[in-house]
Amino acid sequence: MSTALPLLIDGEHLVSGSDEFHQTYDPCTGEARQRVPLSTAAEIECAVAGAAAAFRDWRETPLPQRARLMLKYQQLLKEHADELAALIATESGKTLADAHGDLWRGIEVVEQAAGIARMLQGDYSENVAHGVDTYSLKQPLGVCLGITPFNFPAMIPLWMFPLAIACGNTFILKPSEQVAQTALRLASLLLQAGAPAGVLQVVHGQAAQVEQLIDHAEVRAVSFVGSVAAAQAVYRRAGQALKRAQCLAGAKNHMVILPDANRDAALRALAGAACGAAGQRCMAISAVVFVGAARHWQEELVEHLRQLRPGPPAQTDAAFGPLISASARARVHALIEQGCQEGAVCRLDGRSLTPPAGHAGGYWLGPTLFSGVQPTMSIYREEIFGPVLCSLEVDDLDAAIALINANPYGNGTSLFTGSGASARHFSHHVEVGQIGINLAIPVPLPFFSFTGWRRSFYGDLHAYGQQAVQFYTETKTITTRWQEPTSPASSPSSTTLA
């Protein structure tokens, strides 16, 4: 029988008393890995109570001390980078290169959290009235909750809890049951860096556990990344419970290619952006829009995609890994079949891929390309979350912008062109959160924020960056008037200083 993962409550790794488990499988081989317990109601209550108790002391911890914790934490993450990348790759099926990238984008957020003192600075105005001064300051909320997905086992948890904790909050992390071991290791290293017990708790579970956490009176804020349906459910429940929430959801990212683009650079970037991480990332390019004469580049695109071969983490020349699970692969297969039935031309069908030697039981899918795609087709409307690319053609840039703006998602988009005027026109008029110019996957560095629009995001304040600091704090405004003492006995001039 596969081993069961522990919980992390009040600094201790505890064996769950639950008799319900989620069985995980190696995405590369299909072999059973670990059982993840679905935390009991009592265990959830214990984790929240511990986080609430820890908050009372942690909020009083001086800012420089919190910053030094993050400095030590990022040092430990770097020292353990190879170990963590191997764990990420084992759990998720990512290539080692992709797993290292996953971790390092998270480390960048931890480094940003080390500058928390400046990010928490308030405002001061003197003489807003005669003898009256006003200032504002930011204070932590209390217990915060993070619910994270399988596709970035390190990066997305590190988007959340380092900044929340640096702001003076305590945090409960409920990672995807598919990749919970990575979350536990990240939390263990924070304890090693010197975080007090209870500042970060890790529990496991599914919908029932998430609902209990959101409803709990001590939980003040909810951060979520996942599917559209789950994001909507979390956002609605958090709203009903009168909690603030930021919920990052699905995507259907477009790359627009103009005829004046560097053809080789654009097609190489497109192939990598469509198939990297097996297409299992919210910033993957899943629709390419060829404008005008660029439509003739599609034959060359087929060859670029054909050269990409998936493989296990240890295979250094592998372009990407498998899908996360058998059910994920079955869903993508069904969407590919639906695309064929709806009349799209399947130029490259990844279902025919021969699995890597010794990995026949894994959840493999090769690069897949559809041309002749129409906006009404399922493969265009739905987020596929696999290495499947839809190709569309339009006559001009404005038609491409209109196509993107009509899509229900607004996470990321990119334009490949040699024209600055076209780039500015595109950036100004397209209604999408992240825009790349001659960059296929424009994920911002953590001194900005990750800013999806429409059905890609539910909430008011976005992930990491200064907006995350606003999300994890309350603003307090204080107005003061100091008057001279009227009693001679209390006058400073009559007081003898020892």
Buried (B, 14 or more C-beta within 10 A) or exposed (E): EBEBBBBBBBBEBBEBEBEBBBEBBBBBBBEEBBBBBBBBEEBBBBBBBBBBBBBEEBBEBEBEEBBBBBBBBBBBBBEBBEEBBBBBBBBBBBBBBBBBBBBBBBBBBBBBBBBBEEBBEEEEEEEEEEEEBBBBBBBBBBBBBBBBBBBBBBBBBBBBBBBBBBBBBBBBBBBBBBBBBBBBBBBBBBBEBEBBBBBBBBBBBBEEBBBBBBEBEBBBBBBBBBBBEBBBBBBBBBBEBEBBBBBBBBBBBBBBBBBBBBBEEBBBBBBBBBBBBBBBBBBBBBBBBBBBEBBEBBEEBBEBBBEBBBBBBEBEEBBBBBBBBBEBBEBBBEBBBBBBEBEBEBBBBBBEBEBBEEBEBBBBBBBBBBBBBEEEBBBBEBBBBBBBBBBBBBEEBEBBBEBBBEBEBBBBBBBBBEBEEBBEBBBEEBEBBBBBBBBBBBBBEBBBBBBBBBBBBBBEBBBBBBBBBBBBBEEEEEEEEEEEEEEEEEEEEEEEEE
